[in-house]
Amino acid sequence: MLKQSRGGKEVFGNKQIIAWRASSPEKEYLAVFNISEKKLTVPKKSFTKGWNGSTELWTNKKTEELNKLEIPPHGVVLLCK
């Protein structure tokens, strides 16, 4: 994630996605990787638990503005709080 991040570890994984979490002294990060060949749609309730008020770093949108996460094949979404 970032050079300054520490404690990075996988927190969830299945045949379609892998979620990886790390932190820095100021922030926490959650990367959700789509490891499938198809676009994935992740409903809001699945990604906001514990991550309300976070920002999706590629679009700079707050999680409150998003109804879902759409992750292209072999793509990633990066949340920061």
Biopython code that builds the backbone (N, CA, C, O; Angstrom):
import numpy as np
from Bio.PDB.StructureBuilder import StructureBuilder

atoms = [
    (1, "MET", "N", (0.825, -1.173, 0.000)),
    (1, "MET", "CA", (0.000, 0.000, 0.000)),
    (1, "MET", "C", (0.880, 1.250, 0.000)),
    (1, "MET", "O", (1.053, 1.876, -1.046)),
    (2, "LEU", "N", (1.420, 1.612, 1.116)),
    (2, "LEU", "CA", (2.329, 2.743, 1.189)),
    (2, "LEU", "C", (3.613, 2.293, 1.860)),
    (2, "LEU", "O", (3.615, 1.361, 2.665)),
    (3, "LYS", "N", (4.699, 2.960, 1.522)),
    (3, "LYS", "CA", (5.981, 2.606, 2.140)),
    (3, "LYS", "C", (5.939, 2.738, 3.654)),
    (3, "LYS", "O", (6.607, 1.986, 4.363)),
    (4, "GLN", "N", (5.151, 3.697, 4.155)),
    (4, "GLN", "CA", (5.103, 3.937, 5.589)),
    (4, "GLN", "C", (4.111, 3.030, 6.310)),
    (4, "GLN", "O", (4.044, 3.060, 7.539)),
    (5, "SER", "N", (3.345, 2.230, 5.585)),
    (5, "SER", "CA", (2.337, 1.396, 6.244)),
    (5, "SER", "C", (3.005, 0.223, 6.951)),
    (5, "SER", "O", (4.081, -0.235, 6.566)),
    (6, "ARG", "N", (2.338, -0.241, 7.986)),
    (6, "ARG", "CA", (2.845, -1.345, 8.805)),
    (6, "ARG", "C", (1.715, -2.323, 9.093)),
    (6, "ARG", "O", (0.538, -1.977, 8.995)),
    (7, "GLY", "N", (2.080, -3.525, 9.443)),
    (7, "GLY", "CA", (1.102, -4.505, 9.882)),
    (7, "GLY", "C", (0.172, -4.991, 8.785)),
    (7, "GLY", "O", (-0.941, -5.432, 9.069)),
    (8, "GLY", "N", (0.608, -4.917, 7.545)),
    (8, "GLY", "CA", (-0.238, -5.359, 6.442)),
    (8, "GLY", "C", (-0.535, -6.840, 6.519)),
    (8, "GLY", "O", (0.358, -7.661, 6.725)),
    (9, "LYS", "N", (-1.821, -7.171, 6.348)),
    (9, "LYS", "CA", (-2.188, -8.586, 6.363)),
    (9, "LYS", "C", (-3.515, -8.784, 5.644)),
    (9, "LYS", "O", (-4.339, -7.875, 5.543)),
    (10, "GLU", "N", (-3.687, -9.983, 5.156)),
    (10, "GLU", "CA", (-4.956, -10.359, 4.525)),
    (10, "GLU", "C", (-6.005, -10.518, 5.613)),
    (10, "GLU", "O", (-5.775, -11.191, 6.619)),
    (11, "VAL", "N", (-7.163, -9.892, 5.404)),
    (11, "VAL", "CA", (-8.241, -9.994, 6.387)),
    (11, "VAL", "C", (-9.445, -10.762, 5.853)),
    (11, "VAL", "O", (-10.335, -11.134, 6.617)),
    (12, "PHE", "N", (-9.472, -10.998, 4.547)),
    (12, "PHE", "CA", (-10.549, -11.768, 3.939)),
    (12, "PHE", "C", (-10.083, -12.249, 2.582)),
    (12, "PHE", "O", (-9.323, -11.569, 1.892)),
    (13, "GLY", "N", (-10.541, -13.413, 2.211)),
    (13, "GLY", "CA", (-10.228, -13.916, 0.883)),
    (13, "GLY", "C", (-11.165, -15.027, 0.476)),
    (13, "GLY", "O", (-11.567, -15.852, 1.296)),
    (14, "ASN", "N", (-11.509, -15.041, -0.798)),
    (14, "ASN", "CA", (-12.262, -16.144, -1.385)),
    (14, "ASN", "C", (-11.831, -16.276, -2.840)),
    (14, "ASN", "O", (-10.766, -15.777, -3.202)),
    (15, "LYS", "N", (-12.612, -16.924, -3.674)),
    (15, "LYS", "CA", (-12.219, -17.146, -5.067)),
    (15, "LYS", "C", (-12.343, -15.891, -5.932)),
    (15, "LYS", "O", (-11.869, -15.869, -7.067)),
    (16, "GLN", "N", (-12.983, -14.841, -5.392)),
    (16, "GLN", "CA", (-13.191, -13.630, -6.176)),
    (16, "GLN", "C", (-12.458, -12.405, -5.648)),
    (16, "GLN", "O", (-11.980, -11.583, -6.430)),
    (17, "ILE", "N", (-12.364, -12.274, -4.324)),
    (17, "ILE", "CA", (-11.726, -11.079, -3.775)),
    (17, "ILE", "C", (-10.756, -11.416, -2.650)),
    (17, "ILE", "O", (-10.881, -12.431, -1.964)),
    (18, "ILE", "N", (-9.791, -10.526, -2.492)),
    (18, "ILE", "CA", (-8.883, -10.566, -1.355)),
    (18, "ILE", "C", (-8.894, -9.170, -0.752)),
    (18, "ILE", "O", (-8.731, -8.183, -1.469)),
    (19, "ALA", "N", (-9.085, -9.080, 0.552)),
    (19, "ALA", "CA", (-9.036, -7.804, 1.257)),
    (19, "ALA", "C", (-7.770, -7.778, 2.100)),
    (19, "ALA", "O", (-7.466, -8.731, 2.817)),
    (20, "TRP", "N", (-7.042, -6.681, 2.004)),
    (20, "TRP", "CA", (-5.766, -6.527, 2.684)),
    (20, "TRP", "C", (-5.819, -5.241, 3.505)),
    (20, "TRP", "O", (-6.249, -4.201, 3.004)),
    (21, "ARG", "N", (-5.391, -5.307, 4.745)),
    (21, "ARG", "CA", (-5.466, -4.153, 5.641)),
    (21, "ARG", "C", (-4.073, -3.799, 6.149)),
    (21, "ARG", "O", (-3.263, -4.680, 6.437)),
    (22, "ALA", "N", (-3.806, -2.503, 6.256)),
    (22, "ALA", "CA", (-2.539, -2.009, 6.795)),
    (22, "ALA", "C", (-2.803, -0.662, 7.455)),
    (22, "ALA", "O", (-3.872, -0.077, 7.282)),
    (23, "SER", "N", (-1.832, -0.180, 8.204)),
    (23, "SER", "CA", (-1.986, 1.128, 8.845)),
    (23, "SER", "C", (-0.665, 1.877, 8.816)),
    (23, "SER", "O", (0.407, 1.287, 8.680)),
    (24, "SER", "N", (-0.771, 3.183, 8.945)),
    (24, "SER", "CA", (0.384, 4.061, 9.121)),
    (24, "SER", "C", (0.143, 4.801, 10.429)),
    (24, "SER", "O", (-0.912, 4.621, 11.037)),
    (25, "PRO", "N", (1.069, 5.614, 10.879)),
    (25, "PRO", "CA", (0.825, 6.336, 12.130)),
    (25, "PRO", "C", (-0.434, 7.206, 12.096)),
    (25, "PRO", "O", (-1.049, 7.430, 13.138)),
    (26, "GLU", "N", (-0.825, 7.697, 10.926)),
    (26, "GLU", "CA", (-1.973, 8.598, 10.841)),
    (26, "GLU", "C", (-3.238, 7.968, 10.265)),
    (26, "GLU", "O", (-4.330, 8.476, 10.518)),
    (27, "LYS", "N", (-3.134, 6.889, 9.505)),
    (27, "LYS", "CA", (-4.286, 6.377, 8.751)),
    (27, "LYS", "C", (-4.341, 4.858, 8.767)),
    (27, "LYS", "O", (-3.374, 4.175, 9.103)),
    (28, "GLU", "N", (-5.531, 4.350, 8.384)),
    (28, "GLU", "CA", (-5.718, 2.919, 8.150)),
    (28, "GLU", "C", (-6.133, 2.743, 6.697)),
    (28, "GLU", "O", (-6.802, 3.607, 6.130)),
    (29, "TYR", "N", (-5.740, 1.628, 6.094)),
    (29, "TYR", "CA", (-6.021, 1.360, 4.691)),
    (29, "TYR", "C", (-6.648, -0.016, 4.524)),
    (29, "TYR", "O", (-6.312, -0.963, 5.235)),
    (30, "LEU", "N", (-7.559, -0.103, 3.576)),
    (30, "LEU", "CA", (-8.153, -1.380, 3.203)),
    (30, "LEU", "C", (-8.157, -1.455, 1.686)),
    (30, "LEU", "O", (-8.786, -0.631, 1.022)),
    (31, "ALA", "N", (-7.465, -2.430, 1.144)),
    (31, "ALA", "CA", (-7.439, -2.662, -0.299)),
    (31, "ALA", "C", (-8.282, -3.893, -0.584)),
    (31, "ALA", "O", (-8.111, -4.933, 0.052)),
    (32, "VAL", "N", (-9.192, -3.773, -1.542)),
    (32, "VAL", "CA", (-10.035, -4.895, -1.952)),
    (32, "VAL", "C", (-9.677, -5.221, -3.394)),
    (32, "VAL", "O", (-9.938, -4.437, -4.306)),
    (33, "PHE", "N", (-9.072, -6.392, -3.585)),
    (33, "PHE", "CA", (-8.594, -6.832, -4.896)),
    (33, "PHE", "C", (-9.606, -7.789, -5.521)),
    (33, "PHE", "O", (-10.062, -8.730, -4.871)),
    (34, "ASN", "N", (-9.948, -7.550, -6.767)),
    (34, "ASN", "CA", (-10.777, -8.470, -7.538)),
    (34, "ASN", "C", (-9.823, -9.404, -8.263)),
    (34, "ASN", "O", (-9.108, -8.973, -9.168)),
    (35, "ILE", "N", (-9.800, -10.664, -7.885)),
    (35, "ILE", "CA", (-8.891, -11.622, -8.525)),
    (35, "ILE", "C", (-9.617, -12.482, -9.557)),
    (35, "ILE", "O", (-9.077, -13.478, -10.039)),
    (36, "SER", "N", (-10.839, -12.089, -9.887)),
    (36, "SER", "CA", (-11.622, -12.858, -10.859)),
    (36, "SER", "C", (-11.503, -12.251, -12.260)),
    (36, "SER", "O", (-10.880, -11.207, -12.453)),
    (37, "GLU", "N", (-12.103, -12.919, -13.208)),
    (37, "GLU", "CA", (-12.112, -12.480, -14.600)),
    (37, "GLU", "C", (-13.312, -11.586, -14.917)),
    (37, "GLU", "O", (-13.448, -11.120, -16.047)),
    (38, "LYS", "N", (-14.181, -11.343, -13.934)),
    (38, "LYS", "CA", (-15.396, -10.557, -14.144)),
    (38, "LYS", "C", (-15.426, -9.352, -13.217)),
    (38, "LYS", "O", (-14.823, -9.362, -12.144)),
    (39, "LYS", "N", (-16.147, -8.298, -13.651)),
    (39, "LYS", "CA", (-16.356, -7.138, -12.793)),
    (39, "LYS", "C", (-17.170, -7.574, -11.584)),
    (39, "LYS", "O", (-18.131, -8.332, -11.717)),
    (40, "LEU", "N", (-16.788, -7.098, -10.408)),
    (40, "LEU", "CA", (-17.508, -7.422, -9.185)),
    (40, "LEU", "C", (-18.187, -6.179, -8.638)),
    (40, "LEU", "O", (-17.637, -5.078, -8.681)),
    (41, "THR", "N", (-19.385, -6.375, -8.128)),
    (41, "THR", "CA", (-20.111, -5.313, -7.449)),
    (41, "THR", "C", (-20.250, -5.710, -5.991)),
    (41, "THR", "O", (-20.828, -6.748, -5.669)),
    (42, "VAL", "N", (-19.714, -4.874, -5.116)),
    (42, "VAL", "CA", (-19.746, -5.141, -3.684)),
    (42, "VAL", "C", (-20.774, -4.196, -3.065)),
    (42, "VAL", "O", (-20.601, -2.980, -3.149)),
    (43, "PRO", "N", (-21.841, -4.713, -2.445)),
    (43, "PRO", "CA", (-22.850, -3.837, -1.847)),
    (43, "PRO", "C", (-22.288, -3.009, -0.693)),
    (43, "PRO", "O", (-21.342, -3.415, -0.018)),
    (44, "LYS", "N", (-22.887, -1.851, -0.485)),
    (44, "LYS", "CA", (-22.416, -0.909, 0.540)),
    (44, "LYS", "C", (-22.292, -1.550, 1.917)),
    (44, "LYS", "O", (-21.312, -1.304, 2.620)),
    (45, "LYS", "N", (-23.258, -2.360, 2.314)),
    (45, "LYS", "CA", (-23.220, -2.943, 3.652)),
    (45, "LYS", "C", (-22.012, -3.854, 3.847)),
    (45, "LYS", "O", (-21.592, -4.099, 4.978)),
    (46, "SER", "N", (-21.454, -4.353, 2.748)),
    (46, "SER", "CA", (-20.306, -5.257, 2.849)),
    (46, "SER", "C", (-18.983, -4.531, 3.059)),
    (46, "SER", "O", (-18.046, -5.108, 3.610)),
    (47, "PHE", "N", (-18.893, -3.272, 2.628)),
    (47, "PHE", "CA", (-17.609, -2.595, 2.742)),
    (47, "PHE", "C", (-17.591, -1.443, 3.736)),
    (47, "PHE", "O", (-16.519, -0.911, 4.025)),
    (48, "THR", "N", (-18.736, -1.042, 4.269)),
    (48, "THR", "CA", (-18.736, 0.101, 5.191)),
    (48, "THR", "C", (-18.639, -0.294, 6.654)),
    (48, "THR", "O", (-18.399, 0.563, 7.504)),
    (49, "LYS", "N", (-18.818, -1.553, 6.963)),
    (49, "LYS", "CA", (-18.736, -1.969, 8.366)),
    (49, "LYS", "C", (-17.342, -1.645, 8.911)),
    (49, "LYS", "O", (-16.350, -2.269, 8.535)),
    (50, "GLY", "N", (-17.297, -0.664, 9.796)),
    (50, "GLY", "CA", (-16.030, -0.224, 10.352)),
    (50, "GLY", "C", (-15.281, 0.766, 9.488)),
    (50, "GLY", "O", (-14.233, 1.270, 9.891)),
    (51, "TRP", "N", (-15.802, 1.052, 8.304)),
    (51, "TRP", "CA", (-15.105, 1.960, 7.387)),
    (51, "TRP", "C", (-15.946, 3.171, 7.024)),
    (51, "TRP", "O", (-15.645, 3.847, 6.040)),
    (52, "ASN", "N", (-17.002, 3.468, 7.793)),
    (52, "ASN", "CA", (-17.771, 4.695, 7.560)),
    (52, "ASN", "C", (-16.853, 5.890, 7.743)),
    (52, "ASN", "O", (-15.996, 5.902, 8.627)),
    (53, "GLY", "N", (-17.040, 6.884, 6.908)),
    (53, "GLY", "CA", (-16.200, 8.078, 6.982)),
    (53, "GLY", "C", (-14.877, 7.932, 6.265)),
    (53, "GLY", "O", (-14.051, 8.845, 6.295)),
    (54, "SER", "N", (-14.661, 6.795, 5.618)),
    (54, "SER", "CA", (-13.416, 6.615, 4.888)),
    (54, "SER", "C", (-13.561, 7.158, 3.465)),
    (54, "SER", "O", (-14.659, 7.484, 3.012)),
    (55, "THR", "N", (-12.439, 7.243, 2.786)),
    (55, "THR", "CA", (-12.388, 7.761, 1.420)),
    (55, "THR", "C", (-11.874, 6.679, 0.489)),
    (55, "THR", "O", (-10.916, 5.978, 0.816)),
    (56, "GLU", "N", (-12.502, 6.538, -0.668)),
    (56, "GLU", "CA", (-11.996, 5.661, -1.721)),
    (56, "GLU", "C", (-10.942, 6.486, -2.460)),
    (56, "GLU", "O", (-11.281, 7.481, -3.100)),
    (57, "LEU", "N", (-9.684, 6.091, -2.381)),
    (57, "LEU", "CA", (-8.592, 6.952, -2.816)),
    (57, "LEU", "C", (-8.501, 7.166, -4.319)),
    (57, "LEU", "O", (-7.990, 8.202, -4.744)),
    (58, "TRP", "N", (-8.969, 6.243, -5.139)),
    (58, "TRP", "CA", (-8.883, 6.441, -6.595)),
    (58, "TRP", "C", (-9.887, 7.489, -7.070)),
    (58, "TRP", "O", (-9.585, 8.260, -7.980)),
    (59, "THR", "N", (-11.077, 7.528, -6.464)),
    (59, "THR", "CA", (-12.108, 8.478, -6.886)),
    (59, "THR", "C", (-12.222, 9.673, -5.945)),
    (59, "THR", "O", (-12.856, 10.674, -6.278)),
    (60, "ASN", "N", (-11.603, 9.565, -4.763)),
    (60, "ASN", "CA", (-11.662, 10.592, -3.722)),
    (60, "ASN", "C", (-13.086, 10.797, -3.196)),
    (60, "ASN", "O", (-13.424, 11.882, -2.724)),
    (61, "LYS", "N", (-13.920, 9.752, -3.279)),
    (61, "LYS", "CA", (-15.290, 9.829, -2.758)),
    (61, "LYS", "C", (-15.350, 9.222, -1.370)),
    (61, "LYS", "O", (-14.666, 8.242, -1.074)),
    (62, "LYS", "N", (-16.179, 9.818, -0.521)),
    (62, "LYS", "CA", (-16.432, 9.283, 0.814)),
    (62, "LYS", "C", (-17.346, 8.065, 0.694)),
    (62, "LYS", "O", (-18.171, 7.987, -0.217)),
    (63, "THR", "N", (-17.196, 7.121, 1.614)),
    (63, "THR", "CA", (-18.022, 5.913, 1.551)),
    (63, "THR", "C", (-19.505, 6.246, 1.661)),
    (63, "THR", "O", (-20.342, 5.511, 1.137)),
    (64, "GLU", "N", (-19.842, 7.347, 2.335)),
    (64, "GLU", "CA", (-21.244, 7.735, 2.453)),
    (64, "GLU", "C", (-21.854, 8.095, 1.097)),
    (64, "GLU", "O", (-23.071, 8.027, 0.929)),
    (65, "GLU", "N", (-21.010, 8.479, 0.123)),
    (65, "GLU", "CA", (-21.480, 8.852, -1.211)),
    (65, "GLU", "C", (-21.669, 7.641, -2.125)),
    (65, "GLU", "O", (-22.299, 7.749, -3.178)),
    (66, "LEU", "N", (-21.134, 6.506, -1.732)),
    (66, "LEU", "CA", (-21.143, 5.322, -2.589)),
    (66, "LEU", "C", (-22.261, 4.371, -2.191)),
    (66, "LEU", "O", (-22.486, 4.129, -1.005)),
    (67, "ASN", "N", (-22.961, 3.835, -3.183)),
    (67, "ASN", "CA", (-23.972, 2.813, -2.926)),
    (67, "ASN", "C", (-23.389, 1.418, -3.054)),
    (67, "ASN", "O", (-23.926, 0.452, -2.512)),
    (68, "LYS", "N", (-22.281, 1.328, -3.779)),
    (68, "LYS", "CA", (-21.630, 0.044, -4.018)),
    (68, "LYS", "C", (-20.207, 0.319, -4.488)),
    (68, "LYS", "O", (-19.873, 1.436, -4.884)),
    (69, "LEU", "N", (-19.397, -0.692, -4.438)),
    (69, "LEU", "CA", (-18.063, -0.636, -5.028)),
    (69, "LEU", "C", (-18.074, -1.502, -6.269)),
    (69, "LEU", "O", (-18.475, -2.664, -6.210)),
    (70, "GLU", "N", (-17.645, -0.961, -7.377)),
    (70, "GLU", "CA", (-17.503, -1.752, -8.598)),
    (70, "GLU", "C", (-16.014, -1.899, -8.868)),
    (70, "GLU", "O", (-15.290, -0.914, -9.015)),
    (71, "ILE", "N", (-15.575, -3.149, -8.931)),
    (71, "ILE", "CA", (-14.155, -3.429, -9.089)),
    (71, "ILE", "C", (-13.962, -4.197, -10.403)),
    (71, "ILE", "O", (-14.496, -5.296, -10.555)),
    (72, "PRO", "N", (-13.207, -3.635, -11.347)),
    (72, "PRO", "CA", (-13.004, -4.311, -12.623)),
    (72, "PRO", "C", (-12.185, -5.594, -12.437)),
    (72, "PRO", "O", (-11.545, -5.778, -11.401)),
    (73, "PRO", "N", (-12.207, -6.480, -13.442)),
    (73, "PRO", "CA", (-11.396, -7.699, -13.342)),
    (73, "PRO", "C", (-9.939, -7.348, -13.036)),
    (73, "PRO", "O", (-9.354, -6.486, -13.691)),
    (74, "HIS", "N", (-9.373, -8.000, -12.066)),
    (74, "HIS", "CA", (-7.986, -7.813, -11.635)),
    (74, "HIS", "C", (-7.727, -6.375, -11.177)),
    (74, "HIS", "O", (-6.589, -5.907, -11.216)),
    (75, "GLY", "N", (-8.773, -5.680, -10.748)),
    (75, "GLY", "CA", (-8.657, -4.309, -10.253)),
    (75, "GLY", "C", (-8.639, -4.273, -8.744)),
    (75, "GLY", "O", (-8.719, -5.302, -8.073)),
    (76, "VAL", "N", (-8.531, -3.062, -8.226)),
    (76, "VAL", "CA", (-8.458, -2.868, -6.779)),
    (76, "VAL", "C", (-9.190, -1.584, -6.390)),
    (76, "VAL", "O", (-9.217, -0.617, -7.151)),
    (77, "VAL", "N", (-9.776, -1.590, -5.207)),
    (77, "VAL", "CA", (-10.352, -0.403, -4.590)),
    (77, "VAL", "C", (-9.576, -0.183, -3.302)),
    (77, "VAL", "O", (-9.326, -1.126, -2.552)),
    (78, "LEU", "N", (-9.193, 1.070, -3.046)),
    (78, "LEU", "CA", (-8.403, 1.379, -1.861)),
    (78, "LEU", "C", (-9.148, 2.375, -0.982)),
    (78, "LEU", "O", (-9.408, 3.505, -1.394)),
    (79, "LEU", "N", (-9.488, 1.948, 0.231)),
    (79, "LEU", "CA", (-10.163, 2.810, 1.200)),
    (79, "LEU", "C", (-9.150, 3.282, 2.243)),
    (79, "LEU", "O", (-8.223, 2.559, 2.610)),
    (80, "CYS", "N", (-9.354, 4.510, 2.705)),
    (80, "CYS", "CA", (-8.472, 5.101, 3.697)),
    (80, "CYS", "C", (-9.320, 5.817, 4.740)),
    (80, "CYS", "O", (-10.266, 6.526, 4.397)),
    (81, "LYS", "N", (-8.976, 5.630, 6.027)),
    (81, "LYS", "CA", (-9.677, 6.380, 7.088)),
    (81, "LYS", "C", (-8.691, 6.854, 8.114)),
    (81, "LYS", "O", (-9.076, 7.502, 9.087)),
]
sb = StructureBuilder()
sb.init_structure("model")
sb.init_model(0)
sb.init_chain("A")
sb.init_seg("    ")
for serial, (resi, resn, name, xyz) in enumerate(atoms, 1):
    if name == "N":
        sb.init_residue(resn, " ", resi, " ")
    sb.init_atom(name, np.array(xyz, "f"), 0.0, 1.0, " ", f" {name:<3s}", serial, name[0])
structure = sb.get_structure()
